[in-house]
Amino acid sequence: MDPEEIARARDRWEKRYASAAKREADFTTLSGMEVEPVYGPPEGAADPRMERIAWPGEYPYTRGLYPTGYRGRAWTIRQFSGFGNAQQTNERYKMLLGAGGGGLSVAFDMPTLMGRDSDEPASAGEVGHCGVAVDSTVDMDVLFDGIDLGSTTTSMTISGPAVPIFCMYLAAAERQGVDLSTLDGTLQTDIHKEYIAQKEWLFPPEPHLRLIGDLMTYCEANIPRYKPLSVSGYHIREAGSTAAQELAFTLADGFSYVELGRSRGLDVDRFAPGLSFFFDAHIDFFEEIAKFRAARRIWAKWMREVYGAKTERSQWLRFHTQTAGVSLTAQQPYNNVVRTAVEALAAVMGGTNSLHTNALDETLALPTDQAAEIALRTQSVLRDETGVTSVADPLGGSWYVEALTDKIEAAAEDLFIQILALGGEAGDDPAETAREAASRHEIGPMTTGILRGIEDGWFTAEIAEAAFAYQRQLEEGAKHIVGVTELTETVTPELEILKISDEVEHEQRAELGRRRAGRDQAAVDAALARMAEVAKGEGNLIEPILDAARAEATLGEICETLREEWGEYREPARI
């Protein structure tokens, strides 16, 4: 950009900044020095990078979605939590909210994640151990008892049985007297990443995509503020991918869901603002910042140029970040406090919209109250003591950060070409290839490539190769983990960790039996029969599943009814 263009762009930003709401806060350094809300090239200087970097709130949003940065609003502190039964988790939620949390993020136990009831044989030994057990709407009632769902944003990390769990959440909100159209929060729902990385699915891909399409349609029409789909790169990175792989595979998944919405006849400028993203913040500080900046830029470009998004909100990539669980170590666990702080700072410097910080003991067990409080206070210290909220994109213009942002973007674009080639659509320019093909396919080329990559095991192999390469570097001494591969002597005693009593499982099973005995079984049977009937056809399944949740059908009963219609997915053997 020449000096005149840069000056015009800055004038545009200044007008938007002046008219935007700002927080009442002291935006000076610790020594009292005034700081500007954003920094850029010196007045009168040319900078060819500015077209790609731009100003905060300006396309392609490399420097953030809002002209004010965090001066307008700091990120949401959203702690991921859940353990034992609904009552125990409800008490933890009230503690987190009282200690400064700005929203809730629900962690479910393994039986719930797999769509199974607590009293099924396959659930034995797992109830309440890695999250909260939810069997029916009554559990949702208890989980959010005393917490106004109409004024609390709620994120739920679940994909396979996401729709039945969401319907139980809706039924619980109705019982609180909340107008469902006012609900705000995020449901993960992202089934592609389950096949790619986490491996928690229920059905073959096509029925899962149908449920996701039904949910997108329902939320757009009835719950406009709620985000029905959080596309997750977190689990891809935790499985061992590189930063570029995490970025490319996640955004490709997002493009696939855009194609799904378009195939349903939805207006991209109406449904795209309901998509959000979930990324990992790993330990390589500058690489992570560059990844987040590149993510916004790629998404904006593809949404505008490929999928025809015209409004700002439909071009925005809004994302939640969680610090890297895979970076935590059982050895010298107090080192994890440092790792989490560095990773959280990278997420903030990269412009995250909300953040979860892991607790120091999560590599050993679910967090204790003390460890959860330290994790929460880590965010508060970053927000209130470090000055990071004073300036938007403070590393923007750094030769290193800008070069790394460009490099990660280019690596992601190369991976898009490979994914499109899997679907039979290849070319030197992946955006042009997708744009040409988008008008010819009901299901677009990115979706076709992802489904083929899942079927062929391509994603699994790519991640496995990346994980192997990193492990080899550790073993050869090229990379280091403090307390594990070096400086292994310590004076730290063993931690006291949270232990989930077996009584939780016994009580949950007993309670579930009492609920079944006390409900209107005829109403449950009728609701499940209606749900099965719609599943056979092409109607929207949300209302039938919601009716089943209102009737107190259990999660296992709802999912088993759908399994009987659609079958159960089993991953093909790989050679």
N, C-alpha and C positions, 0 to 999 in steps of 0.2 A: 504493500500500500504506500502511496505517496503521502507527503505531509498533509495535503489538503483533504484527502479521503480519511486519514486518521483523525484529523480535527473535526470533520463532520460527524464521524462515528462517535467521537467523544462527546460532542455537543448533544447527540441523540441520547447517549447514555446519561448525561448529566440531567437532562429534562426528565427522564424516567426515574432516576434516583431521587430527584427533588420532589416528585409527586408521590413517591412510594412511602408507606408507613415504616417508621423506624422504631426500634426499641428505645426505651429510656435507659441509657447506659453511658458510662464514661469511656469514650473511645480514645484513650490516650495510653501511652506506655506506662510502665510502673514508675518511671521517673517524671511523668507528667507531660511528656512530649506529645503534641498533637500528631495524629496519623490520618492520612487520607483514606477514604473508603475503598479506593482501588488505585493501583499504580500501572503506568504504561510507558510507552516511549517518550523521551523528552520532547517538549514542544518544538515543532518545526523539523523533527527527524522523520525520515522514512524508515519503514520496517516491513519487509516483504512477508513476514510471518503473521502480521496482524489480521489478514483475511481469514486465516485458519484459527487464530487465537481469539480475536474479537474482544469485546468488553462483556462483563457479566450481564446476563439477561439478554444477550444478542446472539442470534444464530451465528455459528453452529453450537453455541453454549459450552464451548471448551472450558470457559472460566466460571461456569455456574448458570443456573436457571434464572436467578433473580438479580436485578441491578444492585440490590442492597447487600448481597451476600448474607452473612449471618447478622448483619446489623438490623435487617428486617425481622428475622426470626432465627434463633439458634436451632440446631438439629434437635429432633425429638429423642429423648433418652428412653429407650424401649428395651427393658431387660427381658430376655428369653427365660421363662421359668415354668416349671411344672414338675410335681413329684407326688407320689403316693396317691391319695384319693382327692376328690374335689374340695373337701373341707380343708385339708392341709394346704393345698395350693392356694385356696382363697385367702388363707391367713398370710401366706407369703406375698400374694399380690397386694394386700392392704399394707404390708410392711414396705414394699417397694414403692408404692404410690405415695405413702407417707414420708418416705426418705428422699423424694425428689424425682421419682420416675414420672415420665410424661405420657406413657401409654403401656399397654400390656402386650406381651407376646407369649402365646401359649405353646408349651412343649407337651406333646402327648407321649404316652408309653407305647411300647412296641406292639402290643395287641391292637390298640386303637389305630396306630399307623397302618396296620395290615387289615383293618376292617373286621376285626374279630372281637367277640365278647370276652369279658374277663373269665367267664366260667367254661370256655372252650378248652379242650385238652391242650391245644397248641399254645395257649396263653400261660400255661403253668410256669411259675417261676419268674415271669416277666411283668406282672401286674404292678404298675406304679413305680417301676424301677428306673426308667429313663425318661419319665415324664408322667403326666397325670392320666389316670384311667378314666375314660368317658365311654359309658355304655348306652346311655339314653339321655333324653332331654332333662331328666331330673338332675343328672350330674352337671349339666350346664347351669341349671337353676342354682345349685349349690356353689359352683365354681365362681359365679358372678354375684353371689348374694351380697347385698350392700354396696355394689359397684354399679353405678348408673351407666348402662350400655349406650344410652342416648348421648352421653357426654364424654365417654372414654373411647379412644381409638383402640381397636383390638386387632392384633395380628395373630394368625393361626398357621403354624408351620406343619402342614399336612397336605399330601397330594393325592394318593390313591383313593381314600374315602373322603376327600375334601368336601364333596357336595353333601353327603349325608350329615357330616359334622357341621357344616354351615347351616343346614336346615334346622338342626338342633339349636344352634346359636340363635337363629331367627325366632324359633318357637320360645326360647327363653326370654328373648327381648320382648316378644308379644306379652308374655306373662308379667313382665315388669311394667307393661303399659307404654312401651316405647313405640313411637311411630317408625316403622321399619324404613321408611324413605329417608330418615335422618341418620341412619347408622353410618359410621365411618370406620374404616379399618382395611385390613388386607388379608386375603386368603391365598395360601401358596398355590395349590392346584396344579402346579407345573409337572405334568407327567413325563415330558420328554427327559428331564434330568434324572428321573427315576430309572428309566431304561439305560441312560448313559452312565450314571454314577452311583446313585444311592440304592437302587434295586428294591424299592418298596412300591410295588404295583399290585393291582387286583386283576385287571382284565387285559385283553389284547389292546394294542394302541388305538384302534378305531373306536371302540366303545368309550374309552377314556376321552378321546377328542370330542365325541358327541356330547358327553357330559359337560366338558369345558365350554363348548359352543352354547349349550343350553344355559349354562350359568352366566356367560357373557351377555347373552340376549336378555335374560331375566334381570340382571343387575342394571343394565343400561336403561331398561324400561321402568324399573321399580325402586332401585336403591342406587341412585346416580353417584353418590359420594363414595360408595364402597368399591374397593378395588378387588375384583374377583380373581385376579391372577397375578402372582408375584413370581416372575421368572427368576429361577435360582441358579446362580453360578457358584454359590457357596459350597454346595456338596460336590460339584465338579472339581473345585480346587482342593477340597479336603480329601478327595480320592487320589490326588497326586498330580493334577495337571499343572502346566505352567500358567503364568499370568495371561499370556496371549491366548492360550487354549481356553482358559476360563472365560475370557472376554468374548472370543469368537463363538464358542459353543453356546454361551448364554444368549448373546444377541441373535444368533441364528434361531435358537428356540423362540425368542421373542418375535422374530419376523414370521416364523411359522404360525404363531397364534394370531398375528395380524392377518395372515392369509386365511386362517380359519374364520375370523370375524368377517372378512370380505366375502368369503364363500357363503356366509349366512345372510348376506345382503345388508350387513350393518355398515353404517357410515363411519369411515375411519376417523373422522374428526369428532365423532361422538363416543366411540368405544375405546380408542387408543389412550385417552387420558385415564382410563381405568386400569391400565397396565402399569405395574411397578416392577422393580428388580431388586435382587438380593445378592450382594457380593461379599466375598471374603476379603478381609484386610490382613495380609500376610506380613512377614517380618522384614522384607526388603522395602525400606521406607520409601525411597524415591520411585521404585518400580510401581508400587501400589498407587501412589499419587498420579503417576502418568497413566496407569490403567483406567482410573476413574475419569480422568479428563478425556482420554480417548473414547471411552464408552459413550459419553454424552455426545461427542462429535459424530461418531459413526451412526448412532441411532438417529440423530437429527437429520443427517444427510440422507440416509436410506428412507426414513419416513417421508421426507419431502420429495425426494427425487424418484424413488421407486414406488412407494405406496400411495402417493398423492395427498399426503397430509398437508393441510393448508394453514391450520391454526398453530399458534405457539404451543399450546398445551398438548396437542397431539404429536408434537415433535420433541417434547421434553422427555428425557429419561430421568425419572425419579427413582431413587434407590435407597434401600436400607443396607447397612453394613454390620457384619459381626466379625469380631477379631478371630484370628485363626485358631480354632481348637487344635488342629494338627500340629501347631507350633509349640503347644504346651508340653512340658515334660514332667514325668513322675519323679525324676531325680531333681533335687534342689527346687522344690515347687515354688518357693518365694521368688525365684527368677521369673516366674510366669507373670508376676505383677508388672515387672519392667517390660516384658514382651508385649503384654496387653496394652500398656500405656503407649508404647511406640506405635503399635498397630492402630490404636484408636486415633492417635494424632495424624497418622497417614490418611485415615478415612476422613477426618475433619479437613485436613489440608486439601483433600481431593473433592470436598464439597458434598459429603453425604447428607441425605435428608433425615435419616434417623440412624441410631447406632445402638448396638448391644456390645458390652464388654464382658469377656469371659472371666470367670473366677479362677483363682490360682489353683484350686483343688479339683477342677473339672476333668483332669486327666485320670483322676482316681475314683471319683464318685460325683454325684450331684452336689452342688454347692451347699455349704453350710450357710447359716444366716450371716456369720461374720465375713465369710469369703464373698458372699453376694453383696454385702454392704461395701466392701473394699472396691469391688468391680464397679458398683454404682458411683462411688465417690471419685473414682478415676475420671469418669466423664465430667463430674461437677468441677473438679480441679482444672481440667482442660478448658472447660467453658468459662469459668469465672476467674481464673488466676493467670492464665498464660497469654492473654491478648489475642488469641487466634480468631476470635469473633469480630475483631475490629476491621480487618481488611479482607476483601474478597480475593480469593485465589492468590495468596501472598507469594507463591513461587512462580506465578505466571511471568513469562519472559526469561526465566532462567535458561541459559543455553543447555544445561544438562536436562532439565525437566522437559523442555520443549522438544529436544532431540529424542528423548526416551518416549514421549507421548507419540511422536510421529512414527517411531520404530514399532511400538506396540500396535498402533493402528494399521500399519502396513502388514505386520504379521497376521493380524486378524483378517484382513482382506484376502490374504493368500489362503487362509483356511476356509473362507467363504467359497473360494473357487473350488476347493477340493470337495466341499459339501455339495455344491451345485453339480459337480461332475458325477457324484454318486447318484444323483437323481436324473442323470442324463442331460443336464444343462450345464455346459461349460463355456468358458470364454476368458479372455484376458482381463475384462472389466466385470467383476461379479455384480456390481449394481446394475450395469447395462443388461447383463444376461438375465437377471431377475426381473428387471423392468419389462423386457421384451416378452418374457414368458408369463408374467403375472396375468396378462389379459387373455391367455390361451388355456389356462388350467383352472378348474374349479378349486382344486387343492394346488397351491402354488409350488414352484420348483424347490424352494427352501424346505418346505414340508416333505416333499418327495425324497429329497436328499437325506434329511434327518431320519426318516423312517427306514430308508435303505441302509444308512450307516448303523442304525440300531440293529437291524436284522443281520447285517454282515459282521457285526462286532467291531466296526471301524473305530468308533469313539472309545470303546473299552481298550482297544489295542493302543491307540494314541496316548491315552492317559497312562496306561501301564508302562509304556516306553519312557514317558517323561518321569514317572515315579522311580523307575529303575535307574535312569541317568542321574537323578539327584542322590539316590542311595549310594551309587558308585562313587560320586564325588565326596560324600561323607566318609566312606570307607578308605578312600585314597588320601584324605586329608585336605582336599581342595576347599571344602566347606566345613563349617564348624557349628556345633551346638554346645553352648556353655553348660557344664554339668553332666554332659553325656559323652561327647567325644574329646573334651578338654576340660581342665580344671574340675576334676571329678571329686576331689576331696571336699568334705563339707562338715560343718558343725551343726547343721540343721537337724532337729529331731523329727521323728515321724509325725505326720499331721493327724489330728483328730478329724475323721471324715463322717459325712452324713450316711447313715445306714437305714435302709427302708425295711421295716419289720415285715416278716411274713404275715403278720396279723392284717396288714393292709389288704393282701390278696384274699384272705379268708373273709374279712368283713365285706369287701367289694362283691365277692361271689354271693354271700348271704343276702346282702342288700338287693342284688340283682334278682335273686329268687323271690324275694318279697315283692318287688315291683311287678314281676310277671304274674304273681298270684293275685295282685290287687288291681290290675288294669282291666279294661274292657276288651277282652280277647277278640270278640266279634268285630270291634272297630279296628283292631290291629290287623286282623285277617283281611278285612275289606280293603284297608289302605294298601297292604302289601299286594293284594290281587290287582288293584287298580294300577299300582306302580309297574307290576309285571306286564300288564296289558299295554301300557304306554311304551315300555321298553321294547316290546315286539314291533311297534310301529315307528313313527317318525316324530311324534309329538314331543313337546318340551317336558322334561322329567322333573323340573324343580318343584312345581306345585304338588305332584303326587308324592314325592319324597318328603316334602314339608308336611303334608297331611299325615304321613307315616310317623314322622317325628312328633307331631302334635298328639298322636294316638299312643305314644310311648312305645312304638316299635324300637327294638334295640339296633345298635349299629351292625352287629353281626347278622341280624335278621334281614335288614335292608340290603346289606352287601351280598348275602347269600342268595337272596331273591334275584339280584342282578347277575350274579355268577351263573345261576341256573339258565338265564336267558343268553348270556354272552360268552360263557366259558371263562377259564382261568388261564392267564398267560404264564408260560414257562419259557425261560430263556434257552435258546438253542445251545447245544454243546459247542464249544470252540476247540479247534484243533491247532 
